[in-house]
Structure formats: structure tokens, C-alpha cells
Amino acid sequence: MSRSQSLSPIALAVGGLVAMAAAVGVGRFVYTPILPLMVDDLGMTKASAGVLASANFAGYLAGALLAATSMVAGSRRRWLLAGLIASAVTTGAMGLVSSTAAFLLLRFVGGGASAFALVFASALVLDGLTAGARSELSAVHFAGVGVGIAISAVLSSALSMFGGGWRSIWLAGGAVSLLAVGAVIALVPDRAGAAPASPPRARRVDRRLAAFVTAYGLFGFGYIVTATFLVAIVRDARYDRAFETIVWLVVGLTAAPSVALWTWISRRIGIGSAFALACVAEAIGVAASVMHTTAAVLLGAALLGGTFMGLTALGLIGARRLSSGDPRATLAIMTAAFGVGQIVGPAFAGLVHDATGSFVLPSLAAAVALLLGALLAFLTVAGHDRADGL
């Protein structure tokens, strides 16, 4: 094997990492460290902040559903690049507007762009790595989200340190995301490789896939309350502002290697069992995040970061193995189920916070959803993992 051939799958995985970091890690999650700054400066209620987050996830749902239709035809790479550019532009534009309507529109469009980037990047990269017999490098691709979250933490901290407000962080996030487009152009080819044909599967696979989709939707609701409001939770508890950055950085740093960890676990106990175990761990972290002690909050951050991208990867990889043919439709359906949970979570949490003055109840509800997702995945998918090599 030539050096160029051996580097090709690595370059493809790194390209996927960059795409995921820009469109998902920054495009979606930079809002978490910015949210308290916007609340303070604009006088937003937590309910309004939650609705703004839900608008992004509604766009994410719409984008995922659109990506599965025949309306989106042609080069998958072209759609990936379009999603990345739209994500970067809408992220930066958040720093240039002031009206609620503009915020909602930009976050909705940005959410759709993130979904396009995730669906098409994952389809290109996972197919290419499978064709090159380097599926283990999928962990590098999914690690991009954690890298992007860590970048958002550093950006928000650095700009705040030098007197920058929430507008400057949005603008910086958009600029960084736009720079990533060039790297993706260089690293991700139009046809990254064709996956080998999947063998015919029995009809029972459809039922298992439906159960897995439902568990994935419960995971979407369960993680997003903490992922959206974690920095606000820390601020409500009146910790030092530097601790806010530390907590969000912990999420990003633990997210980056989490996919490698959970795929390693899945190879030993099966994807269904690994998914269930990660849901239980994340439920513990979600509950710990509202205990208002330094150790508990850090534990919550570490367990959130250490599981949510692992769960995302296990869900997408597992669903792809439970289906046949073009993976785009399956990836889009999973992303859509995930999106429904994400839409409900922030709006629900914001409303309950404004009614009770605390994120305790919505966080406990999120933990219960994660436990239900764990039970569903374990009962319907884990039992068949060994037989099907999942």
C-alpha cells in the first residue's frame, strides 16, 4: 500500500472531524456559553432562551427530513459544503441582529444547515471508511463535535476576558466555521468510497430499527436540557465566571475521545448494550449537574461530554447496520427523531425554570427519559447484538 493510499482514510476522517466541529460543535453548541450573556444583556427569560434553542433544533429536524427526500439530489459533497457555509453565515449573523424574529430565523436556518452537514458528512465519511476497511476511524469523525465545543469554550472565555460581549462571540464562531470549509474541500472528496452492499436482512430488523429510533429520540430529549443550559445552571448557582468556562471546556474535552471509548465498549458488549450503558451514565450526569456542588457539576459535565457524542455515534452506526442500501435515509430518520427530542427539551426546561426558579425538575425529567431510552435499547436491540455482530 502506498503512502497516499494509507493516508487517504485518515485525511477523510480528519475532514469529517473538521466538518462536525464547525457545523455541530460550534454551529449548534456555541449558544450554550453565549446564552447567559444574552440573558443578562437583553433581559431574556429562560423560557425565551429555551424557545430560541428549540428554534435551532426545529431547523435541525426540518433539515434532517429534507435531507432524506428526493428533492436533495446530486453530489453529497456539494450539499455538505452548502450546509457548512450556511451554518457559518447564520452563526456569525447572530452577532449582527437584535430582534427576536431575526434570532429565531437565523437559529432555525442554522439548525437545518447543521443537520445537512451531519447527514452528508457522516454518509460520505462512514461509507469511505467502510470501503477502505478503516471503520475504526469513525471515532475521529465524531470527535469533531467535542473539538468544536472546546473551541467554543475557548472563544467565549478569551473574548470575554478582553471585554467582548455576546455579539463578538457569535461573529468569531462564524469566522472559525467559515475557515473550516476550506479544510473540508481539501480533505473530503466527492465520492469518498462506496460502501459494500449489505446482505438481505430479515423482516424483524425493521422492528428493531424502529425501537432504536425511539430510544434515540428519548436520548435527544434527555441530553439537550443540560447541553443547552449547563452554563446557565452554573451561573444560577453563583459560581465564579471562570468556573463557567471550565465546566463547558470539560464537556468538550471529554466529548472528543468519547466516541473511541464507546465504540471500543460496543465491540465487546454490543451496540445495544453500550447504548443502554451510556444512557444510564448520562442520566447520572444530568441529575448531578443540578446538585449545586463543585464536584457534582464537574461530574455532570464530564458524564455529559463523555457520553452524548458516543451515544450519537452508536445510534448512527447501529442504525446504519440495521438497515440496507443508501445510508442517507436511515441517518436522516435517526437525526429527525433526535431533533424532535431536542425541540421539546429546551422549551420545556425554560418554561419549568421560569415557573419554579430552578432547572431541577426538567433535569430530572431528562434523566428519566434517558433511563427509558436505555431500557428500550437494552430490551429490543441488545439481545440480538451477538447474533448479528452489532
C-alpha positions as a printed NumPy array, in Angstrom:
array([[  0.   ,   0.   ,   0.   ],
       [  1.359,   3.416,  -0.959],
       [  1.726,   6.247,   1.493],
       [ -1.036,   8.24 ,  -0.242],
       [ -3.388,   5.271,  -0.043],
       [ -2.673,   4.789,   3.66 ],
       [ -3.228,   8.479,   4.379],
       [ -6.487,   8.736,   2.437],
       [ -8.786,   7.269,   5.124],
       [ -7.024,   9.331,   7.799],
       [ -7.441,  12.507,   5.759],
       [-11.106,  11.647,   5.206],
       [-11.671,  11.12 ,   8.94 ],
       [ -9.936,  14.411,   9.752],
       [-12.107,  16.138,   7.152],
       [-15.163,  14.708,   8.888],
       [-13.816,  15.939,  12.231],
       [-13.452,  19.476,  10.869],
       [-16.958,  19.424,   9.372],
       [-18.535,  18.179,  12.611],
       [-16.557,  20.67 ,  14.708],
       [-17.715,  23.623,  12.6  ],
       [-21.351,  22.761,  11.921],
       [-22.265,  20.954,  15.146],
       [-19.669,  21.695,  17.825],
       [-19.613,  25.439,  17.097],
       [-22.711,  25.976,  14.958],
       [-25.071,  24.355,  17.437],
       [-23.351,  24.456,  20.813],
       [-21.653,  27.86 ,  20.918],
       [-25.066,  29.086,  22.095],
       [-24.571,  27.409,  25.492],
       [-21.731,  29.68 ,  26.729],
       [-23.306,  32.691,  24.98 ],
       [-26.781,  32.168,  26.47 ],
       [-26.126,  33.695,  29.945],
       [-24.532,  36.748,  28.313],
       [-27.567,  37.279,  26.083],
       [-29.932,  36.775,  29.015],
       [-28.082,  39.398,  31.06 ],
       [-27.702,  41.92 ,  28.239],
       [-31.107,  41.553,  26.589],
       [-33.203,  40.709,  29.649],
       [-34.353,  37.405,  28.141],
       [-36.308,  34.978,  30.286],
       [-35.16 ,  31.372,  30.462],
       [-38.327,  30.441,  28.571],
       [-37.34 ,  32.772,  25.712],
       [-33.822,  31.367,  25.75 ],
       [-35.272,  27.858,  25.58 ],
       [-37.536,  28.773,  22.654],
       [-34.524,  30.181,  20.793],
       [-32.68 ,  26.907,  21.329],
       [-35.764,  24.973,  20.217],
       [-35.899,  27.033,  17.008],
       [-32.415,  25.773,  16.18 ],
       [-33.469,  22.206,  16.824],
       [-36.675,  22.657,  14.812],
       [-34.478,  23.695,  11.905],
       [-32.327,  20.663,  12.615],
       [-35.406,  18.44 ,  12.346],
       [-36.532,  20.118,   9.116],
       [-33.065,  19.789,   7.616],
       [-32.823,  16.114,   8.537],
       [-36.213,  15.353,   6.977],
       [-35.354,  17.316,   3.827],
       [-32.027,  15.511,   3.502],
       [-33.919,  12.215,   3.243],
       [-36.096,  13.316,   0.299],
       [-35.569,  13.13 ,  -3.461],
       [-35.535,  16.941,  -3.512],
       [-31.935,  16.777,  -2.335],
       [-30.242,  15.139,  -5.284],
       [-26.791,  15.244,  -6.755],
       [-23.382,  15.457,  -5.138],
       [-23.402,  14.698,  -1.43 ],
       [-20.218,  16.753,  -1.088],
       [-21.888,  19.785,  -2.617],
       [-24.724,  19.579,  -0.083],
       [-22.2  ,  19.119,   2.719],
       [-20.346,  22.277,   1.707],
       [-23.616,  24.193,   1.346],
       [-24.584,  23.146,   4.869],
       [-21.222,  24.188,   6.271],
       [-21.324,  27.605,   4.602],
       [-24.925,  28.237,   5.698],
       [-24.053,  27.208,   9.256],
       [-21.076,  29.581,   9.356],
       [-23.014,  32.522,   7.903],
       [-26.029,  32.125,  10.2  ],
       [-23.769,  31.711,  13.244],
       [-21.88 ,  34.914,  12.519],
       [-25.041,  36.823,  11.614],
       [-26.395,  36.245,  15.138],
       [-23.916,  38.911,  16.255],
       [-25.318,  41.459,  13.812],
       [-29.052,  41.437,  14.622],
       [-31.165,  42.373,  17.635],
       [-34.784,  41.397,  17.03 ],
       [-36.321,  38.207,  18.361],
       [-37.693,  37.356,  14.909],
       [-34.212,  37.591,  13.387],
       [-32.712,  35.454,  16.155],
       [-35.359,  32.766,  15.632],
       [-34.971,  32.765,  11.838],
       [-31.181,  32.563,  11.958],
       [-31.155,  29.75 ,  14.508],
       [-33.812,  27.841,  12.546],
       [-31.824,  28.076,   9.3  ],
       [-28.604,  27.318,  11.169],
       [-30.169,  24.193,  12.635],
       [-31.141,  22.954,   9.179],
       [-27.614,  23.632,   7.959],
       [-26.149,  21.635,  10.877],
       [-28.388,  18.677,  10.034],
       [-27.324,  18.76 ,   6.381],
       [-23.672,  18.859,   7.386],
       [-24.067,  15.982,   9.846],
       [-26.085,  13.763,   7.496],
       [-23.947,  14.291,   4.402],
       [-20.603,  14.334,   6.212],
       [-21.487,  11.115,   8.033],
       [-22.74 ,   9.439,   4.846],
       [-19.573,  10.373,   2.938],
       [-17.105,   9.645,   5.705],
       [-18.638,   6.426,   7.064],
       [-19.031,   4.983,   3.552],
       [-15.469,   5.95 ,   2.652],
       [-14.007,   4.457,   5.815],
       [-16.012,   1.254,   5.351],
       [-14.832,   0.954,   1.75 ],
       [-11.234,   1.463,   2.903],
       [-11.601,  -1.101,   5.7  ],
       [-10.856,   1.605,   8.284],
       [-14.194,   1.822,  10.104],
       [-12.392,   2.341,  13.409],
       [-11.518,   5.871,  12.231],
       [-15.185,   6.846,  12.531],
       [-14.273,   7.848,  16.093],
       [-12.106,  10.623,  14.665],
       [-15.023,  11.901,  12.575],
       [-17.426,  12.065,  15.521],
       [-14.786,  13.552,  17.816],
       [-15.246,  16.781,  15.881],
       [-18.233,  17.771,  17.991],
       [-16.178,  17.712,  21.184],
       [-13.401,  19.643,  19.456],
       [-15.927,  22.258,  18.361],
       [-17.365,  22.561,  21.877],
       [-13.874,  23.045,  23.292],
       [-13.245,  25.747,  20.663],
       [-16.493,  27.478,  21.647],
       [-15.405,  27.443,  25.308],
       [-12.008,  28.95 ,  24.489],
       [-13.528,  31.566,  22.156],
       [-16.129,  32.706,  24.681],
       [-13.611,  32.84 ,  27.523],
       [-10.913,  34.659,  25.537],
       [-13.269,  37.254,  24.072],
       [-14.986,  37.854,  27.426],
       [-11.581,  38.293,  29.049],
       [-10.825,  41.105,  26.621],
       [-14.187,  42.787,  27.11 ],
       [-16.002,  41.246,  24.161],
       [-19.735,  40.735,  24.51 ],
       [-22.045,  38.063,  23.164],
       [-22.043,  39.613,  19.682],
       [-18.287,  39.194,  19.305],
       [-18.507,  35.512,  20.247],
       [-21.153,  34.84 ,  17.593],
       [-19.042,  36.649,  14.994],
       [-15.9  ,  34.741,  15.978],
       [-17.772,  31.438,  15.858],
       [-18.987,  32.207,  12.355],
       [-15.487,  33.166,  11.2  ],
       [-13.905,  29.989,  12.586],
       [-16.633,  27.87 ,  10.972],
       [-16.109,  29.547,   7.614],
       [-12.389,  28.788,   7.734],
       [-13.231,  25.126,   8.23 ],
       [-14.898,  24.955,   4.805],
       [-11.523,  25.158,   3.056],
       [-10.183,  22.231,   5.054],
       [-13.221,  20.106,   4.193],
       [-12.823,  20.938,   0.494],
       [ -9.228,  19.694,   0.647],
       [ -9.867,  16.552,   2.708],
       [-13.292,  15.172,   1.718],
       [-13.63 ,  14.039,  -1.926],
       [-16.924,  13.96 ,  -3.796],
       [-17.014,  10.171,  -3.795],
       [-15.291,   9.097,  -0.616],
       [-15.939,   5.471,  -1.462],
       [-18.887,   3.206,  -1.926],
       [-19.932,   1.003,   0.927],
       [-20.139,  -2.699,   0.178],
       [-23.601,  -3.998,  -0.481],
       [-25.431,  -5.043,   2.674],
       [-26.75 ,  -8.601,   2.797],
       [-30.524,  -9.073,   2.843],
       [-31.944,  -8.891,   6.34 ],
       [-34.948, -10.487,   7.952],
       [-38.142,  -8.535,   8.493],
       [-37.5  ,  -8.337,  12.259],
       [-34.706,  -5.814,  11.594],
       [-37.366,  -3.191,  10.812],
       [-38.909,  -3.59 ,  14.268],
       [-35.512,  -3.331,  15.926],
       [-34.667,  -0.234,  13.921],
       [-37.963,   1.395,  14.942],
       [-37.179,   0.687,  18.599],
       [-33.675,   2.089,  18.173],
       [-35.084,   5.237,  16.554],
       [-37.409,   5.721,  19.559],
       [-34.56 ,   5.249,  22.038],
       [-32.513,   7.755,  20.044],
       [-35.334,  10.304,  20.28 ],
       [-35.504,   9.846,  24.064],
       [-31.755,  10.416,  24.192],
       [-32.243,  13.644,  22.206],
       [-34.647,  14.964,  24.836],
       [-32.584,  13.632,  27.723],
       [-29.255,  15.232,  26.938],
       [-30.335,  18.576,  25.492],
       [-31.602,  20.198,  28.706],
       [-28.14 ,  20.048,  30.251],
       [-26.346,  20.664,  26.952],
       [-28.35 ,  23.88 ,  26.441],
       [-28.489,  25.242,  29.963],
       [-25.389,  23.907,  31.721],
       [-23.591,  27.259,  31.791],
       [-26.827,  28.959,  32.88 ],
       [-27.181,  26.358,  35.651],
       [-23.665,  27.194,  36.827],
       [-24.418,  30.923,  36.717],
       [-27.67 ,  30.455,  38.677],
       [-25.61 ,  28.732,  41.373],
       [-23.424,  31.887,  41.569],
       [-20.099,  30.249,  40.851],
       [-17.166,  32.351,  39.681],
       [-17.39 ,  33.218,  35.973],
       [-14.141,  31.353,  35.283],
       [-15.829,  28.173,  36.509],
       [-18.403,  28.511,  33.725],
       [-15.627,  28.248,  31.148],
       [-14.017,  25.331,  32.969],
       [-17.293,  23.407,  33.066],
       [-18.009,  23.886,  29.352],
       [-14.398,  23.063,  28.469],
       [-14.727,  19.823,  30.433],
       [-17.726,  18.931,  28.275],
       [-15.728,  19.471,  25.085],
       [-12.567,  17.733,  26.239],
       [-14.421,  14.653,  27.464],
       [-16.578,  14.574,  24.311],
       [-13.606,  14.421,  21.924],
       [-12.334,  10.935,  22.935],
       [-15.746,   9.598,  23.957],
       [-16.622,   8.086,  20.599],
       [-13.457,   5.974,  20.602],
       [-14.278,   4.82 ,  24.141],
       [-17.885,   3.86 ,  23.412],
       [-17.144,   2.164,  20.102],
       [-14.46 ,   0.141,  21.932],
       [-17.045,  -0.813,  24.553],
       [-19.596,  -1.668,  21.848],
       [-17.188,  -4.104,  20.212],
       [-17.093,  -6.01 ,  23.484],
       [-20.709,  -5.903,  24.66 ],
       [-22.637,  -4.937,  21.508],
       [-24.04 ,  -1.632,  20.298],
       [-27.416,  -2.018,  22.036],
       [-25.846,  -2.767,  25.416],
       [-23.271,   0.006,  25.015],
       [-26.019,   2.476,  24.065],
       [-28.01 ,   1.497,  27.156],
       [-24.977,   1.78 ,  29.438],
       [-24.084,   5.214,  28.073],
       [-27.681,   6.417,  28.583],
       [-27.524,   5.363,  32.24 ],
       [-24.194,   7.143,  32.726],
       [-25.561,  10.281,  31.081],
       [-28.694,  10.184,  33.258],
       [-26.443,  10.234,  36.328],
       [-24.577,  13.223,  34.905],
       [-27.758,  15.133,  34.073],
       [-29.036,  14.652,  37.634],
       [-25.643,  15.582,  39.115],
       [-25.488,  18.863,  37.174],
       [-28.248,  20.42 ,  39.301],
       [-26.878,  19.369,  42.714],
       [-25.001,  22.691,  43.015],
       [-21.738,  21.378,  44.42 ],
       [-18.475,  21.822,  42.551],
       [-17.78 ,  18.086,  42.407],
       [-21.308,  17.264,  41.218],
       [-21.305,  19.916,  38.488],
       [-17.909,  18.761,  37.203],
       [-19.115,  15.155,  37.292],
       [-22.214,  16.184,  35.37 ],
       [-20.112,  17.995,  32.765],
       [-17.739,  15.05 ,  32.375],
       [-20.54 ,  12.494,  32.062],
       [-22.436,  14.687,  29.596],
       [-19.369,  15.215,  27.428],
       [-18.21 ,  11.647,  27.867],
       [-21.478,  10.146,  26.605],
       [-23.547,  12.326,  24.289],
       [-21.311,  12.038,  21.207],
       [-20.657,   8.388,  21.991],
       [-24.424,   7.873,  22.004],
       [-24.774,   9.855,  18.782],
       [-22.164,   7.694,  17.071],
       [-23.544,   4.42 ,  18.444],
       [-27.015,   5.421,  17.292],
       [-25.976,   6.341,  13.753],
       [-23.578,   3.423,  13.29 ],
       [-26.012,   0.938,  14.816],
       [-28.953,   2.162,  12.733],
       [-26.872,   2.01 ,   9.575],
       [-26.013,  -1.625,  10.309],
       [-29.676,  -2.414,  10.952],
       [-30.633,  -1.082,   7.517],
       [-29.568,  -1.72 ,   3.927],
       [-28.919,   0.384,   0.847],
       [-28.119,   4.103,   0.776],
       [-27.429,   5.122,   4.401],
       [-28.666,   8.689,   3.863],
       [-32.333,   7.907,   4.554],
       [-31.574,   5.972,   7.751],
       [-29.181,   8.65 ,   9.005],
       [-31.799,  11.3  ,   8.294],
       [-34.568,   9.393,  10.099],
       [-32.376,   8.944,  13.17 ],
       [-31.403,  12.618,  13.053],
       [-35.072,  13.576,  12.76 ],
       [-36.047,  11.525,  15.833],
       [-33.169,  13.103,  17.699],
       [-34.406,  16.513,  16.537],
       [-37.901,  16.004,  17.948],
       [-36.459,  15.345,  21.395],
       [-34.232,  18.389,  21.105],
       [-37.104,  20.694,  20.13 ],
       [-39.185,  19.745,  23.151],
       [-36.358,  19.762,  25.706],
       [-35.156,  23.396,  25.82 ],
       [-38.625,  24.965,  25.593],
       [-39.913,  22.63 ,  28.32 ],
       [-36.914,  23.3  ,  30.563],
       [-37.149,  27.077,  30.119],
       [-40.84 ,  27.169,  30.961],
       [-40.408,  24.98 ,  34.049],
       [-37.455,  27.086,  35.194],
       [-39.47 ,  30.294,  34.962],
       [-42.309,  28.64 ,  36.904],
       [-40.135,  27.067,  39.625],
       [-36.954,  29.145,  39.583],
       [-34.816,  26.049,  39.074],
       [-33.649,  23.561,  36.457],
       [-34.022,  20.651,  38.904],
       [-37.381,  19.334,  37.654],
       [-36.604,  19.485,  33.921],
       [-33.212,  17.888,  34.553],
       [-34.784,  15.027,  36.482],
       [-37.349,  14.575,  33.697],
       [-34.464,  14.429,  31.227],
       [-32.725,  11.798,  33.356],
       [-35.884,   9.677,  33.349],
       [-36.086,   9.932,  29.533],
       [-32.51 ,   8.698,  29.282],
       [-33.265,   5.747,  31.531],
       [-36.299,   4.874,  29.389],
       [-34.132,   5.039,  26.277],
       [-31.607,   2.737,  27.955],
       [-34.305,   0.223,  28.839],
       [-35.775,   0.268,  25.329],
       [-32.397,  -0.191,  23.638],
       [-31.405,  -2.96 ,  26.031],
       [-34.644,  -4.919,  25.714],
       [-35.118,  -4.643,  21.948],
       [-31.65 ,  -4.335,  20.433],
       [-29.048,  -5.633,  22.889],
       [-30.428,  -9.158,  22.917],
       [-29.73 ,  -9.527,  19.191],
       [-26.292,  -7.88 ,  19.115],
       [-24.275, -11.07 ,  19.449],
       [-26.198, -12.896,  16.712],
       [-25.907, -10.069,  14.193],
       [-22.39 ,  -8.894,  15.028],
       [-23.511,  -5.47 ,  16.205]])
